[in-house]
């Protein structure tokens, strides 16, 4: 059984849709393992978990925090790992685009 927070996200989706992946203000990344169907696309412009946080704060988010927040059962912990990977990759994409827009070289 899923926790009511997860069910609420399922029943009342928010932050649904896509931003223009070429927009320099949007970081986009896909993470996961296509072979088993575990895929996640995350775009950083505003997502529910990162709203109001600085980039430094966002990069400290751990899968364990996500899993705890959503009360994920152990069998679904891989979903929180995907979310952490997606957040970090999308922020990196955003930072790269910002550097390029400012004529700078991106340093990972």
C-alpha positions in Angstrom: 0.0 0.0 0.0 1.3 3.5 -0.9 1.3 6.3 1.6 -1.4 9.0 1.2 1.3 11.5 0.1 2.1 9.3 -2.9 -1.5 8.6 -3.7 -2.2 12.4 -3.5 0.6 13.0 -6.1 -1.0 10.3 -8.3 -4.5 11.6 -7.9 -3.6 15.3 -8.2 -0.6 15.6 -10.4 1.3 18.9 -10.3 4.2 20.2 -12.3 3.0 18.1 -15.2 4.2 18.7 -18.8 7.4 19.7 -20.4 9.5 22.8 -20.7 11.5 23.7 -23.8 14.6 21.6 -23.3 16.6 24.2 -25.3 15.6 27.0 -23.0 18.8 28.1 -21.2 16.7 28.5 -18.0 15.6 24.9 -18.0 17.8 21.9 -17.0 16.6 18.6 -18.5 17.8 15.1 -17.9 16.7 11.5 -18.3 18.0 8.9 -15.8 17.2 5.2 -15.2 17.5 1.8 -16.7 15.5 1.5 -19.9 16.0 -2.3 -20.0 13.8 -2.7 -17.0 11.5 0.3 -17.6 12.7 2.5 -14.8 13.0 5.9 -16.4 12.6 9.4 -15.1 12.7 12.7 -16.9 13.2 15.7 -14.7 13.3 19.3 -15.8 14.6 21.9 -13.4 12.8 25.2 -13.6 10.5 24.5 -10.7 9.7 21.1 -9.2 7.7 20.5 -6.1 10.7 19.2 -4.0 13.1 21.9 -5.1 10.9 25.0 -5.0 12.4 27.8 -3.0 15.7 26.1 -2.6 19.1 27.4 -3.8 21.1 25.3 -6.3 23.5 24.4 -3.5 20.5 23.1 -1.4 19.0 21.2 -4.3 22.3 19.4 -4.9 22.3 18.1 -1.3 18.9 16.3 -1.6 19.4 12.6 -1.0 17.3 9.7 -2.1 16.8 8.8 1.5 15.1 12.2 2.1 12.8 11.7 -0.9 11.9 8.1 0.2 11.2 9.3 3.8 9.1 12.2 2.6 7.0 10.0 0.4 7.0 7.0 2.8 8.2 4.7 0.1 8.2 1.0 0.9 11.7 -0.7 0.6 10.8 -2.3 -2.7 10.3 1.2 -4.3 13.5 2.8 -3.0 15.0 2.6 -6.5 12.4 5.3 -7.5 13.9 7.7 -5.0 17.4 6.9 -6.3 16.2 7.8 -9.8 14.8 11.1 -8.5 18.1 12.0 -6.8 20.0 11.2 -10.0 17.5 13.2 -12.1 17.7 16.2 -9.9 21.5 16.3 -10.0 21.7 15.7 -13.7 19.1 18.4 -14.5 20.8 20.9 -12.3 24.1 20.1 -14.1 22.4 20.7 -17.5 20.9 24.0 -16.2 24.3 25.1 -15.0 26.0 24.2 -18.3 23.3 26.2 -20.3 23.8 29.2 -18.0 27.5 29.1 -18.4 27.2 28.8 -22.2 24.7 31.7 -22.3 27.2 33.8 -20.4 30.0 32.9 -22.7 31.7 30.8 -20.0 33.2 27.3 -20.1 31.2 24.9 -17.9 33.2 23.1 -15.2 31.4 20.1 -13.9 
